[in-house]
Amino acid sequence: MAALVIEDTIPVRYESWQDWRAQKAKEAYERAHRPLVEPETIPCPTCWGQRRIWVAAANGEGLIPSICHPCLGTGRVRA
């Protein structure tokens, strides 16, 4: 019996529920063996890997968090 599942708001048809389970197991295996940090990158020296920096507020009343521009908010830069 065919299986119809909605993935990312798109209906996807599998030949059977076994095919769906095999696909999900394969995706989980690939996700588990993916490196947590991209190779050949280092923490951003501007934000120290925190992804945001504190900048002066436009109204002059303190500091507000802003996205770090050198790393584009990722917290890591190429080595």
PQR file with spaces between the fields and no chain letter, atoms N, CA, C, O and H, PARSE charges and radii, in Angstrom:
ATOM       1  N    MET     1       0.839   -1.171    0.000 -0.4000 1.5000
ATOM       2  CA   MET     1       0.000    0.000    0.000 -0.0000 2.0000
ATOM       3  C    MET     1       0.891    1.244    0.000  0.5500 1.7000
ATOM       4  O    MET     1       1.854    1.321    0.763 -0.5500 1.4000
ATOM       5  N    ALA     2       0.579    2.181   -0.827 -0.4000 1.5000
ATOM       6  CA   ALA     2       1.363    3.403   -0.936 -0.0000 2.0000
ATOM       7  C    ALA     2       1.166    4.282    0.293  0.5500 1.7000
ATOM       8  O    ALA     2       0.104    4.293    0.916 -0.5500 1.4000
ATOM       9  H    ALA     2      -0.203    2.118   -1.447  0.4000 1.0000
ATOM      10  N    ALA     3       2.230    5.020    0.622 -0.4000 1.5000
ATOM      11  CA   ALA     3       2.177    5.929    1.765 -0.0000 2.0000
ATOM      12  C    ALA     3       2.317    7.355    1.253  0.5500 1.7000
ATOM      13  O    ALA     3       3.200    7.653    0.449 -0.5500 1.4000
ATOM      14  H    ALA     3       3.093    5.012    0.116  0.4000 1.0000
ATOM      15  N    LEU     4       1.446    8.224    1.723 -0.4000 1.5000
ATOM      16  CA   LEU     4       1.489    9.627    1.343 -0.0000 2.0000
ATOM      17  C    LEU     4       1.752   10.441    2.597  0.5500 1.7000
ATOM      18  O    LEU     4       0.940   10.441    3.523 -0.5500 1.4000
ATOM      19  H    LEU     4       0.729    7.981    2.376  0.4000 1.0000
ATOM      20  N    VAL     5       2.898   11.144    2.632 -0.4000 1.5000
ATOM      21  CA   VAL     5       3.275   11.943    3.794 -0.0000 2.0000
ATOM      22  C    VAL     5       3.541   13.370    3.352  0.5500 1.7000
ATOM      23  O    VAL     5       3.927   13.611    2.209 -0.5500 1.4000
ATOM      24  H    VAL     5       3.557   11.144    1.880  0.4000 1.0000
ATOM      25  N    ILE     6       3.336   14.308    4.255 -0.4000 1.5000
ATOM      26  CA   ILE     6       3.606   15.711    3.955 -0.0000 2.0000
ATOM      27  C    ILE     6       4.943   16.076    4.582  0.5500 1.7000
ATOM      28  O    ILE     6       5.097   16.038    5.802 -0.5500 1.4000
ATOM      29  H    ILE     6       3.022   14.111    5.184  0.4000 1.0000
ATOM      30  N    GLU     7       5.914   16.431    3.737 -0.4000 1.5000
ATOM      31  CA   GLU     7       7.244   16.829    4.180 -0.0000 2.0000
ATOM      32  C    GLU     7       7.503   18.250    3.700  0.5500 1.7000
ATOM      33  O    GLU     7       7.507   18.517    2.498 -0.5500 1.4000
ATOM      34  H    GLU     7       5.790   16.462    2.745  0.4000 1.0000
ATOM      35  N    ASP     8       7.717   19.153    4.637 -0.4000 1.5000
ATOM      36  CA   ASP     8       7.948   20.570    4.310 -0.0000 2.0000
ATOM      37  C    ASP     8       6.806   21.132    3.462  0.5500 1.7000
ATOM      38  O    ASP     8       7.045   21.828    2.475 -0.5500 1.4000
ATOM      39  H    ASP     8       7.714   18.937    5.614  0.4000 1.0000
ATOM      40  N    THR     9       5.600   20.838    3.841 -0.4000 1.5000
ATOM      41  CA   THR     9       4.359   21.282    3.185 -0.0000 2.0000
ATOM      42  C    THR     9       4.195   20.755    1.757  0.5500 1.7000
ATOM      43  O    THR     9       3.383   21.282    0.996 -0.5500 1.4000
ATOM      44  H    THR     9       5.407   20.273    4.643  0.4000 1.0000
ATOM      45  N    ILE    10       4.960   19.719    1.386 -0.4000 1.5000
ATOM      46  CA   ILE    10       4.856   19.123    0.059 -0.0000 2.0000
ATOM      47  C    ILE    10       4.449   17.659    0.226  0.5500 1.7000
ATOM      48  O    ILE    10       5.119   16.932    0.959 -0.5500 1.4000
ATOM      49  H    ILE    10       5.619   19.291    2.004  0.4000 1.0000
ATOM      50  N    PRO    11       3.393   17.204   -0.416 -0.5600 1.5000
ATOM      51  CA   PRO    11       3.033   15.789   -0.325  0.2800 2.0000
ATOM      52  C    PRO    11       4.061   14.925   -1.060  0.5500 1.7000
ATOM      53  O    PRO    11       4.418   15.200   -2.205 -0.5500 1.4000
ATOM      54  N    VAL    12       4.523   13.884   -0.383 -0.4000 1.5000
ATOM      55  CA   VAL    12       5.509   12.975   -0.962 -0.0000 2.0000
ATOM      56  C    VAL    12       4.929   11.567   -0.911  0.5500 1.7000
ATOM      57  O    VAL    12       4.381   11.153    0.111 -0.5500 1.4000
ATOM      58  H    VAL    12       4.233   13.661    0.547  0.4000 1.0000
ATOM      59  N    ARG    13       5.050   10.835   -2.012 -0.4000 1.5000
ATOM      60  CA   ARG    13       4.498    9.484   -2.094 -0.0000 2.0000
ATOM      61  C    ARG    13       5.626    8.471   -1.995  0.5500 1.7000
ATOM      62  O    ARG    13       6.624    8.565   -2.711 -0.5500 1.4000
ATOM      63  H    ARG    13       5.495   11.172   -2.842  0.4000 1.0000
ATOM      64  N    TYR    14       5.461    7.508   -1.108 -0.4000 1.5000
ATOM      65  CA   TYR    14       6.387    6.377   -0.973 -0.0000 2.0000
ATOM      66  C    TYR    14       5.629    5.118   -1.373  0.5500 1.7000
ATOM      67  O    TYR    14       4.408    5.050   -1.229 -0.5500 1.4000
ATOM      68  H    TYR    14       4.651    7.431   -0.527  0.4000 1.0000
ATOM      69  N    GLU    15       6.348    4.128   -1.872 -0.4000 1.5000
ATOM      70  CA   GLU    15       5.711    2.878   -2.295 -0.0000 2.0000
ATOM      71  C    GLU    15       5.092    2.140   -1.121  0.5500 1.7000
ATOM      72  O    GLU    15       4.058    1.488   -1.263 -0.5500 1.4000
ATOM      73  H    GLU    15       7.340    4.183   -1.989  0.4000 1.0000
ATOM      74  N    SER    16       5.733    2.246    0.045 -0.4000 1.5000
ATOM      75  CA   SER    16       5.189    1.590    1.239 -0.0000 2.0000
ATOM      76  C    SER    16       5.712    2.312    2.474  0.5500 1.7000
ATOM      77  O    SER    16       6.594    3.166    2.383 -0.5500 1.4000
ATOM      78  H    SER    16       6.574    2.776    0.160  0.4000 1.0000
ATOM      79  N    TRP    17       5.154    1.957    3.631 -0.4000 1.5000
ATOM      80  CA   TRP    17       5.640    2.541    4.873 -0.0000 2.0000
ATOM      81  C    TRP    17       7.056    2.070    5.156  0.5500 1.7000
ATOM      82  O    TRP    17       7.820    2.791    5.800 -0.5500 1.4000
ATOM      83  H    TRP    17       4.437    1.263    3.705  0.4000 1.0000
ATOM      84  N    GLN    18       7.427    0.889    4.697 -0.4000 1.5000
ATOM      85  CA   GLN    18       8.803    0.401    4.871 -0.0000 2.0000
ATOM      86  C    GLN    18       9.790    1.314    4.145  0.5500 1.7000
ATOM      87  O    GLN    18      10.864    1.608    4.668 -0.5500 1.4000
ATOM      88  H    GLN    18       6.807    0.304    4.175  0.4000 1.0000
ATOM      89  N    ASP    19       9.428    1.762    2.943 -0.4000 1.5000
ATOM      90  CA   ASP    19      10.294    2.696    2.203 -0.0000 2.0000
ATOM      91  C    ASP    19      10.445    4.007    2.966  0.5500 1.7000
ATOM      92  O    ASP    19      11.535    4.576    3.029 -0.5500 1.4000
ATOM      93  H    ASP    19       8.555    1.524    2.518  0.4000 1.0000
ATOM      94  N    TRP    20       9.343    4.483    3.546 -0.4000 1.5000
ATOM      95  CA   TRP    20       9.385    5.723    4.327 -0.0000 2.0000
ATOM      96  C    TRP    20      10.298    5.557    5.535  0.5500 1.7000
ATOM      97  O    TRP    20      11.126    6.423    5.816 -0.5500 1.4000
ATOM      98  H    TRP    20       8.458    4.021    3.495  0.4000 1.0000
ATOM      99  N    ARG    21      10.144    4.420    6.266 -0.4000 1.5000
ATOM     100  CA   ARG    21      10.986    4.164    7.432 -0.0000 2.0000
ATOM     101  C    ARG    21      12.453    4.066    7.039  0.5500 1.7000
ATOM     102  O    ARG    21      13.315    4.583    7.750 -0.5500 1.4000
ATOM     103  H    ARG    21       9.471    3.716    6.038  0.4000 1.0000
ATOM     104  N    ALA    22      12.752    3.414    5.924 -0.4000 1.5000
ATOM     105  CA   ALA    22      14.137    3.285    5.464 -0.0000 2.0000
ATOM     106  C    ALA    22      14.721    4.650    5.128  0.5500 1.7000
ATOM     107  O    ALA    22      15.881    4.920    5.439 -0.5500 1.4000
ATOM     108  H    ALA    22      12.052    2.993    5.347  0.4000 1.0000
ATOM     109  N    GLN    23      13.927    5.516    4.495 -0.4000 1.5000
ATOM     110  CA   GLN    23      14.395    6.867    4.161 -0.0000 2.0000
ATOM     111  C    GLN    23      14.685    7.670    5.416  0.5500 1.7000
ATOM     112  O    GLN    23      15.706    8.352    5.497 -0.5500 1.4000
ATOM     113  H    GLN    23      12.984    5.297    4.243  0.4000 1.0000
ATOM     114  N    LYS    24      13.779    7.594    6.413 -0.4000 1.5000
ATOM     115  CA   LYS    24      13.983    8.327    7.662 -0.0000 2.0000
ATOM     116  C    LYS    24      15.198    7.804    8.413  0.5500 1.7000
ATOM     117  O    LYS    24      15.933    8.595    9.003 -0.5500 1.4000
ATOM     118  H    LYS    24      12.950    7.040    6.348  0.4000 1.0000
ATOM     119  N    ALA    25      15.430    6.497    8.411 -0.4000 1.5000
ATOM     120  CA   ALA    25      16.598    5.919    9.069 -0.0000 2.0000
ATOM     121  C    ALA    25      17.884    6.371    8.378  0.5500 1.7000
ATOM     122  O    ALA    25      18.882    6.656    9.039 -0.5500 1.4000
ATOM     123  H    ALA    25      14.832    5.854    7.933  0.4000 1.0000
ATOM     124  N    LYS    26      17.855    6.435    7.054 -0.4000 1.5000
ATOM     125  CA   LYS    26      19.030    6.897    6.296 -0.0000 2.0000
ATOM     126  C    LYS    26      19.336    8.361    6.613  0.5500 1.7000
ATOM     127  O    LYS    26      20.496    8.722    6.807 -0.5500 1.4000
ATOM     128  H    LYS    26      17.044    6.204    6.516  0.4000 1.0000
ATOM     129  N    GLU    27      18.292    9.211    6.667 -0.4000 1.5000
ATOM     130  CA   GLU    27      18.488   10.629    6.997 -0.0000 2.0000
ATOM     131  C    GLU    27      19.026   10.791    8.411  0.5500 1.7000
ATOM     132  O    GLU    27      19.900   11.626    8.645 -0.5500 1.4000
ATOM     133  H    GLU    27      17.350    8.918    6.509  0.4000 1.0000
ATOM     134  N    ALA    28      18.519   10.008    9.356 -0.4000 1.5000
ATOM     135  CA   ALA    28      18.993   10.090   10.740 -0.0000 2.0000
ATOM     136  C    ALA    28      20.449    9.665   10.835  0.5500 1.7000
ATOM     137  O    ALA    28      21.226   10.276   11.569 -0.5500 1.4000
ATOM     138  H    ALA    28      17.808    9.330    9.166  0.4000 1.0000
ATOM     139  N    TYR    29      20.829    8.625   10.103 -0.4000 1.5000
ATOM     140  CA   TYR    29      22.223    8.159   10.109 -0.0000 2.0000
ATOM     141  C    TYR    29      23.150    9.236    9.545  0.5500 1.7000
ATOM     142  O    TYR    29      24.208    9.505   10.115 -0.5500 1.4000
ATOM     143  H    TYR    29      20.199    8.128    9.507  0.4000 1.0000
ATOM     144  N    GLU    30      22.754    9.856    8.422 -0.4000 1.5000
ATOM     145  CA   GLU    30      23.578   10.912    7.821 -0.0000 2.0000
ATOM     146  C    GLU    30      23.691   12.116    8.743  0.5500 1.7000
ATOM     147  O    GLU    30      24.763   12.713    8.850 -0.5500 1.4000
ATOM     148  H    GLU    30      21.894    9.637    7.959  0.4000 1.0000
ATOM     149  N    ARG    31      22.598   12.483    9.411 -0.4000 1.5000
ATOM     150  CA   ARG    31      22.601   13.623   10.320 -0.0000 2.0000
ATOM     151  C    ARG    31      23.491   13.346   11.533  0.5500 1.7000
ATOM     152  O    ARG    31      24.168   14.251   12.022 -0.5500 1.4000
ATOM     153  H    ARG    31      21.728   11.998    9.324  0.4000 1.0000
ATOM     154  N    ALA    32      23.494   12.116   12.014 -0.4000 1.5000
ATOM     155  CA   ALA    32      24.298   11.759   13.191 -0.0000 2.0000
ATOM     156  C    ALA    32      25.786   11.749   12.874  0.5500 1.7000
ATOM     157  O    ALA    32      26.605   11.977   13.765 -0.5500 1.4000
ATOM     158  H    ALA    32      22.945   11.381   11.617  0.4000 1.0000
ATOM     159  N    HIS    33      26.150   11.491   11.629 -0.4000 1.5000
ATOM     160  CA   HIS    33      27.566   11.409   11.271 -0.0000 2.0000
ATOM     161  C    HIS    33      28.091   12.666   10.584  0.5500 1.7000
ATOM     162  O    HIS    33      29.207   12.672   10.066 -0.5500 1.4000
ATOM     163  H    HIS    33      25.485   11.307   10.905  0.4000 1.0000
ATOM     164  N    ARG    34      27.291   13.725   10.578 -0.4000 1.5000
ATOM     165  CA   ARG    34      27.728   15.005   10.022 -0.0000 2.0000
ATOM     166  C    ARG    34      28.551   15.731   11.077  0.5500 1.7000
ATOM     167  O    ARG    34      28.183   15.704   12.252 -0.5500 1.4000
ATOM     168  H    ARG    34      26.384   13.720   10.999  0.4000 1.0000
ATOM     169  N    PRO    35      29.658   16.383   10.701 -0.5600 1.5000
ATOM     170  CA   PRO    35      30.438   17.110   11.708  0.2800 2.0000
ATOM     171  C    PRO    35      29.648   18.277   12.290  0.5500 1.7000
ATOM     172  O    PRO    35      28.885   18.936   11.583 -0.5500 1.4000
ATOM     173  N    LEU    36      29.839   18.528   13.589 -0.4000 1.5000
ATOM     174  CA   LEU    36      29.120   19.613   14.251 -0.0000 2.0000
ATOM     175  C    LEU    36      29.611   20.977   13.804  0.5500 1.7000
ATOM     176  O    LEU    36      28.844   21.940   13.782 -0.5500 1.4000
ATOM     177  H    LEU    36      30.459   17.993   14.163  0.4000 1.0000
ATOM     178  N    VAL    37      30.883   21.066   13.447 -0.4000 1.5000
ATOM     179  CA   VAL    37      31.486   22.329   13.034 -0.0000 2.0000
ATOM     180  C    VAL    37      32.081   22.131   11.645  0.5500 1.7000
ATOM     181  O    VAL    37      32.690   21.099   11.364 -0.5500 1.4000
ATOM     182  H    VAL    37      31.506   20.284   13.464  0.4000 1.0000
ATOM     183  N    GLU    38      31.902   23.120   10.785 -0.4000 1.5000
ATOM     184  CA   GLU    38      32.471   23.025    9.448 -0.0000 2.0000
ATOM     185  C    GLU    38      33.987   22.917    9.528  0.5500 1.7000
ATOM     186  O    GLU    38      34.610   23.633   10.313 -0.5500 1.4000
ATOM     187  H    GLU    38      31.407   23.958   11.014  0.4000 1.0000
ATOM     188  N    PRO    39      34.593   22.044    8.737 -0.5600 1.5000
ATOM     189  CA   PRO    39      36.048   21.939    8.752  0.2800 2.0000
ATOM     190  C    PRO    39      36.701   23.237    8.253  0.5500 1.7000
ATOM     191  O    PRO    39      36.114   23.981    7.467 -0.5500 1.4000
ATOM     192  N    GLU    40      37.894   23.484    8.716 -0.4000 1.5000
ATOM     193  CA   GLU    40      38.704   24.636    8.306 -0.0000 2.0000
ATOM     194  C    GLU    40      38.055   25.971    8.679  0.5500 1.7000
ATOM     195  O    GLU    40      38.205   26.953    7.952 -0.5500 1.4000
ATOM     196  H    GLU    40      38.371   22.881    9.355  0.4000 1.0000
ATOM     197  N    THR    41      37.336   26.014    9.805 -0.4000 1.5000
ATOM     198  CA   THR    41      36.800   27.274   10.302 -0.0000 2.0000
ATOM     199  C    THR    41      37.283   27.487   11.738  0.5500 1.7000
ATOM     200  O    THR    41      37.652   26.543   12.437 -0.5500 1.4000
ATOM     201  H    THR    41      37.214   25.216   10.395  0.4000 1.0000
ATOM     202  N    ILE    42      37.268   28.742   12.149 -0.4000 1.5000
ATOM     203  CA   ILE    42      37.660   29.099   13.512 -0.0000 2.0000
ATOM     204  C    ILE    42      36.580   30.009   14.093  0.5500 1.7000
ATOM     205  O    ILE    42      35.809   30.598   13.335 -0.5500 1.4000
ATOM     206  H    ILE    42      36.968   29.508   11.581  0.4000 1.0000
ATOM     207  N    PRO    43      36.504   30.140   15.422 -0.5600 1.5000
ATOM     208  CA   PRO    43      35.531   31.077   15.994  0.2800 2.0000
ATOM     209  C    PRO    43      35.820   32.503   15.523  0.5500 1.7000
ATOM     210  O    PRO    43      36.977   32.894   15.369 -0.5500 1.4000
ATOM     211  N    CYS    44      34.771   33.260   15.301 -0.4000 1.5000
ATOM     212  CA   CYS    44      34.908   34.638   14.832 -0.0000 2.0000
ATOM     213  C    CYS    44      35.645   35.464   15.881  0.5500 1.7000
ATOM     214  O    CYS    44      35.250   35.457   17.047 -0.5500 1.4000
ATOM     215  H    CYS    44      33.832   32.942   15.426  0.4000 1.0000
ATOM     216  N    PRO    45      36.718   36.184   15.494 -0.5600 1.5000
ATOM     217  CA   PRO    45      37.436   37.000   16.465  0.2800 2.0000
ATOM     218  C    PRO    45      36.678   38.254   16.910  0.5500 1.7000
ATOM     219  O    PRO    45      37.015   38.844   17.937 -0.5500 1.4000
ATOM     220  N    THR    46      35.671   38.664   16.158 -0.4000 1.5000
ATOM     221  CA   THR    46      34.910   39.856   16.529 -0.0000 2.0000
ATOM     222  C    THR    46      33.893   39.559   17.626  0.5500 1.7000
ATOM     223  O    THR    46      33.817   40.279   18.621 -0.5500 1.4000
ATOM     224  H    THR    46      35.397   38.185   15.324  0.4000 1.0000
ATOM     225  N    CYS    47      33.113   38.497   17.439 -0.4000 1.5000
ATOM     226  CA   CYS    47      32.066   38.171   18.416 -0.0000 2.0000
ATOM     227  C    CYS    47      32.445   36.993   19.311  0.5500 1.7000
ATOM     228  O    CYS    47      31.671   36.614   20.191 -0.5500 1.4000
ATOM     229  H    CYS    47      33.175   37.912   16.630  0.4000 1.0000
ATOM     230  N    TRP    48      33.619   36.415   19.100 -0.4000 1.5000
ATOM     231  CA   TRP    48      34.108   35.270   19.882 -0.0000 2.0000
ATOM     232  C    TRP    48      33.188   34.069   19.753  0.5500 1.7000
ATOM     233  O    TRP    48      33.048   33.286   20.693 -0.5500 1.4000
ATOM     234  H    TRP    48      34.247   36.723   18.385  0.4000 1.0000
ATOM     235  N    GLY    49      32.568   33.921   18.606 -0.4000 1.5000
ATOM     236  CA   GLY    49      31.695   32.783   18.361 -0.0000 2.0000
ATOM     237  C    GLY    49      30.304   32.918   18.935  0.5500 1.7000
ATOM     238  O    GLY    49      29.539   31.953   18.907 -0.5500 1.4000
ATOM     239  H    GLY    49      32.682   34.557   17.842  0.4000 1.0000
ATOM     240  N    GLN    50      29.944   34.090   19.461 -0.4000 1.5000
ATOM     241  CA   GLN    50      28.629   34.278   20.081 -0.0000 2.0000
ATOM     242  C    GLN    50      27.546   34.703   19.091  0.5500 1.7000
ATOM     243  O    GLN    50      26.373   34.777   19.459 -0.5500 1.4000
ATOM     244  H    GLN    50      30.566   34.874   19.484  0.4000 1.0000
ATOM     245  N    ARG    51      27.914   34.979   17.854 -0.4000 1.5000
ATOM     246  CA   ARG    51      27.003   35.334   16.750 -0.0000 2.0000
ATOM     247  C    ARG    51      26.446   36.744   16.801  0.5500 1.7000
ATOM     248  O    ARG    51      25.920   37.231   15.800 -0.5500 1.4000
ATOM     249  H    ARG    51      28.866   34.919   17.555  0.4000 1.0000
ATOM     250  N    ARG    52      26.548   37.417   17.947 -0.4000 1.5000
ATOM     251  CA   ARG    52      26.024   38.791   18.064 -0.0000 2.0000
ATOM     252  C    ARG    52      27.035   39.662   18.785  0.5500 1.7000
ATOM     253  O    ARG    52      27.859   39.190   19.568 -0.5500 1.4000
ATOM     254  H    ARG    52      26.976   37.022   18.760  0.4000 1.0000
ATOM     255  N    ILE    53      26.943   40.941   18.494 -0.4000 1.5000
ATOM     256  CA   ILE    53      27.765   41.921   19.206 -0.0000 2.0000
ATOM     257  C    ILE    53      26.828   42.994   19.753  0.5500 1.7000
ATOM     258  O    ILE    53      25.702   43.152   19.281 -0.5500 1.4000
ATOM     259  H    ILE    53      26.274   41.324   17.858  0.4000 1.0000
ATOM     260  N    TRP    54      27.304   43.721   20.745 -0.4000 1.5000
ATOM     261  CA   TRP    54      26.512   44.805   21.334 -0.0000 2.0000
ATOM     262  C    TRP    54      26.894   46.108   20.658  0.5500 1.7000
ATOM     263  O    TRP    54      28.074   46.444   20.564 -0.5500 1.4000
ATOM     264  H    TRP    54      28.219   43.592   21.129  0.4000 1.0000
ATOM     265  N    VAL    55      25.896   46.839   20.190 -0.4000 1.5000
ATOM     266  CA   VAL    55      26.125   48.131   19.537 -0.0000 2.0000
ATOM     267  C    VAL    55      25.267   49.185   20.231  0.5500 1.7000
ATOM     268  O    VAL    55      24.272   48.872   20.884 -0.5500 1.4000
ATOM     269  H    VAL    55      24.937   46.565   20.266  0.4000 1.0000
ATOM     270  N    ALA    56      25.673   50.422   20.075 -0.4000 1.5000
ATOM     271  CA   ALA    56      24.927   51.517   20.695 -0.0000 2.0000
ATOM     272  C    ALA    56      23.544   51.631   20.064  0.5500 1.7000
ATOM     273  O    ALA    56      23.393   51.529   18.846 -0.5500 1.4000
ATOM     274  H    ALA    56      26.482   50.676   19.545  0.4000 1.0000
ATOM     275  N    ALA    57      22.544   51.841   20.901 -0.4000 1.5000
ATOM     276  CA   ALA    57      21.176   52.008   20.419 -0.0000 2.0000
ATOM     277  C    ALA    57      21.044   53.320   19.649  0.5500 1.7000
ATOM     278  O    ALA    57      21.759   54.282   19.931 -0.5500 1.4000
ATOM     279  H    ALA    57      22.667   51.924   21.891  0.4000 1.0000
ATOM     280  N    ALA    58      20.147   53.360   18.696 -0.4000 1.5000
ATOM     281  CA   ALA    58      19.964   54.557   17.871 -0.0000 2.0000
ATOM     282  C    ALA    58      19.507   55.747   18.704  0.5500 1.7000
ATOM     283  O    ALA    58      19.811   56.891   18.367 -0.5500 1.4000
ATOM     284  H    ALA    58      19.566   52.578   18.467  0.4000 1.0000
ATOM     285  N    ASN    59      18.778   55.489   19.792 -0.4000 1.5000
ATOM     286  CA   ASN    59      18.294   56.595   20.610 -0.0000 2.0000
ATOM     287  C    ASN    59      19.293   56.982   21.704  0.5500 1.7000
ATOM     288  O    ASN    59      19.027   57.885   22.498 -0.5500 1.4000
ATOM     289  H    ASN    59      18.531   54.559   20.066  0.4000 1.0000
ATOM     290  N    GLY    60      20.437   56.302   21.744 -0.4000 1.5000
ATOM     291  CA   GLY    60      21.480   56.638   22.701 -0.0000 2.0000
ATOM     292  C    GLY    60      21.236   56.138   24.107  0.5500 1.7000
ATOM     293  O    GLY    60      21.896   56.596   25.039 -0.5500 1.4000
ATOM     294  H    GLY    60      20.653   55.569   21.099  0.4000 1.0000
ATOM     295  N    GLU    61      20.319   55.224   24.288 -0.4000 1.5000
ATOM     296  CA   GLU    61      19.991   54.736   25.616 -0.0000 2.0000
ATOM     297  C    GLU    61      20.514   53.322   25.856  0.5500 1.7000
ATOM     298  O    GLU    61      19.737   52.422   26.175 -0.5500 1.4000
ATOM     299  H    GLU    61      19.783   54.852   23.531  0.4000 1.0000
ATOM     300  N    GLY    62      21.789   53.124   25.711 -0.4000 1.5000
ATOM     301  CA   GLY    62      22.390   51.837   26.043 -0.0000 2.0000
ATOM     302  C    GLY    62      22.811   51.033   24.829  0.5500 1.7000
ATOM     303  O    GLY    62      22.979   51.567   23.733 -0.5500 1.4000
ATOM     304  H    GLY    62      22.420   53.855   25.452  0.4000 1.0000
ATOM     305  N    LEU    63      22.980   49.722   25.050 -0.4000 1.5000
ATOM     306  CA   LEU    63      23.450   48.819   24.012 -0.0000 2.0000
ATOM     307  C    LEU    63      22.354   47.818   23.658  0.5500 1.7000
ATOM     308  O    LEU    63      21.547   47.426   24.501 -0.5500 1.4000
ATOM     309  H    LEU    63      22.843   49.288   25.940  0.4000 1.0000
ATOM     310  N    ILE    64      22.350   47.413   22.374 -0.4000 1.5000
ATOM     311  CA   ILE    64      21.403   46.404   21.915 -0.0000 2.0000
ATOM     312  C    ILE    64      22.182   45.339   21.139  0.5500 1.7000
ATOM     313  O    ILE    64      23.208   45.654   20.535 -0.5500 1.4000
ATOM     314  H    ILE    64      23.006   47.732   21.690  0.4000 1.0000
ATOM     315  N    PRO    65      21.716   44.081   21.143 -0.5600 1.5000
ATOM     316  CA   PRO    65      22.415   43.055   20.370  0.2800 2.0000
ATOM     317  C    PRO    65      22.180   43.244   18.884  0.5500 1.7000
ATOM     318  O    PRO    65      21.089   43.613   18.449 -0.5500 1.4000
ATOM     319  N    SER    66      23.231   42.983   18.114 -0.4000 1.5000
ATOM     320  CA   SER    66      23.148   43.095   16.661 -0.0000 2.0000
ATOM     321  C    SER    66      23.926   41.935   16.051  0.5500 1.7000
ATOM     322  O    SER    66      24.865   41.425   16.663 -0.5500 1.4000
ATOM     323  H    SER    66      24.117   42.684   18.467  0.4000 1.0000
ATOM     324  N    ILE    67      23.545   41.523   14.865 -0.4000 1.5000
ATOM     325  CA   ILE    67      24.239   40.421   14.193 -0.0000 2.0000
ATOM     326  C    ILE    67      25.667   40.844   13.873  0.5500 1.7000
ATOM     327  O    ILE    67      25.909   41.956   13.404 -0.5500 1.4000
ATOM     328  H    ILE    67      22.783   41.937   14.368  0.4000 1.0000
ATOM     329  N    CYS    68      26.599   39.949   14.131 -0.4000 1.5000
ATOM     330  CA   CYS    68      28.015   40.204   13.826 -0.0000 2.0000
ATOM     331  C    CYS    68      28.199   40.165   12.308  0.5500 1.7000
ATOM     332  O    CYS    68      27.865   39.166   11.670 -0.5500 1.4000
ATOM     333  H    CYS    68      26.402   39.046   14.511  0.4000 1.0000
ATOM     334  N    HIS    69      28.724   41.241   11.729 -0.4000 1.5000
ATOM     335  CA   HIS    69      28.860   41.318   10.274 -0.0000 2.0000
ATOM     336  C    HIS    69      30.039   40.536    9.710  0.5500 1.7000
ATOM     337  O    HIS    69      29.903   39.992    8.614 -0.5500 1.4000
ATOM     338  H    HIS    69      28.995   42.052   12.247  0.4000 1.0000
ATOM     339  N    PRO    70      31.197   40.440   10.383 -0.5600 1.5000
ATOM     340  CA   PRO    70      32.289   39.649    9.790  0.2800 2.0000
ATOM     341  C    PRO    70      31.932   38.177    9.579  0.5500 1.7000
ATOM     342  O    PRO    70      32.362   37.581    8.591 -0.5500 1.4000
ATOM     343  N    CYS    71      31.156   37.582   10.483 -0.4000 1.5000
ATOM     344  CA   CYS    71      30.802   36.162   10.334 -0.0000 2.0000
ATOM     345  C    CYS    71      29.364   35.980    9.846  0.5500 1.7000
ATOM     346  O    CYS    71      28.920   34.844    9.676 -0.5500 1.4000
ATOM     347  H    CYS    71      30.807   38.066   11.285  0.4000 1.0000
ATOM     348  N    LEU    72      28.634   37.059    9.619 -0.4000 1.5000
ATOM     349  CA   LEU    72      27.241   37.042    9.170 -0.0000 2.0000
ATOM     350  C    LEU    72      26.332   36.274   10.122  0.5500 1.7000
ATOM     351  O    LEU    72      25.366   35.643    9.694 -0.5500 1.4000
ATOM     352  H    LEU    72      28.995   37.981    9.757  0.4000 1.0000
ATOM     353  N    GLY    73      26.645   36.330   11.408 -0.4000 1.5000
ATOM     354  CA   GLY    73      25.804   35.704   12.418 -0.0000 2.0000
ATOM     355  C    GLY    73      25.984   34.216   12.574  0.5500 1.7000
ATOM     356  O    GLY    73      25.166   33.570   13.228 -0.5500 1.4000
ATOM     357  H    GLY    73      27.430   36.843   11.755  0.4000 1.0000
ATOM     358  N    THR    74      27.036   33.639   11.992 -0.4000 1.5000
ATOM     359  CA   THR    74      27.254   32.194   12.132 -0.0000 2.0000
ATOM     360  C    THR    74      28.175   31.871   13.310  0.5500 1.7000
ATOM     361  O    THR    74      28.138   30.757   13.832 -0.5500 1.4000
ATOM     362  H    THR    74      27.701   34.164   11.460  0.4000 1.0000
ATOM     363  N    GLY    75      28.989   32.817   13.727 -0.4000 1.5000
ATOM     364  CA   GLY    75      29.915   32.598   14.829 -0.0000 2.0000
ATOM     365  C    GLY    75      31.236   31.982   14.403  0.5500 1.7000
ATOM     366  O    GLY    75      32.125   31.792   15.232 -0.5500 1.4000
ATOM     367  H    GLY    75      29.019   33.722   13.303  0.4000 1.0000
ATOM     368  N    ARG    76      31.377   31.664   13.107 -0.4000 1.5000
ATOM     369  CA   ARG    76      32.613   31.041   12.622 -0.0000 2.0000
ATOM     370  C    ARG    76      33.049   31.716   11.318  0.5500 1.7000
ATOM     371  O    ARG    76      32.216   32.172   10.534 -0.5500 1.4000
ATOM     372  H    ARG    76      30.655   31.818   12.434  0.4000 1.0000
ATOM     373  N    VAL    77      34.355   31.770   11.101 -0.4000 1.5000
ATOM     374  CA   VAL    77      34.919   32.319    9.867 -0.0000 2.0000
ATOM     375  C    VAL    77      35.927   31.320    9.314  0.5500 1.7000
ATOM     376  O    VAL    77      36.423   30.458   10.040 -0.5500 1.4000
ATOM     377  H    VAL    77      35.031   31.399   11.738  0.4000 1.0000
ATOM     378  N    ARG    78      36.219   31.441    8.048 -0.4000 1.5000
ATOM     379  CA   ARG    78      37.202   30.552    7.418 -0.0000 2.0000
ATOM     380  C    ARG    78      38.589   30.825    7.985  0.5500 1.7000
ATOM     381  O    ARG    78      38.956   31.973    8.236 -0.5500 1.4000
ATOM     382  H    ARG    78      35.816   32.141    7.459  0.4000 1.0000
ATOM     383  N    ALA    79      39.344   29.772    8.179 -0.4000 1.5000
ATOM     384  CA   ALA    79      40.700   29.903    8.723 -0.0000 2.0000
ATOM     385  C    ALA    79      41.650   30.440    7.688  0.5500 1.7000
ATOM     386  O    ALA    79      42.835   30.616    7.969 -0.5500 1.4000
ATOM     387  H    ALA    79      39.046   28.839    7.975  0.4000 1.0000
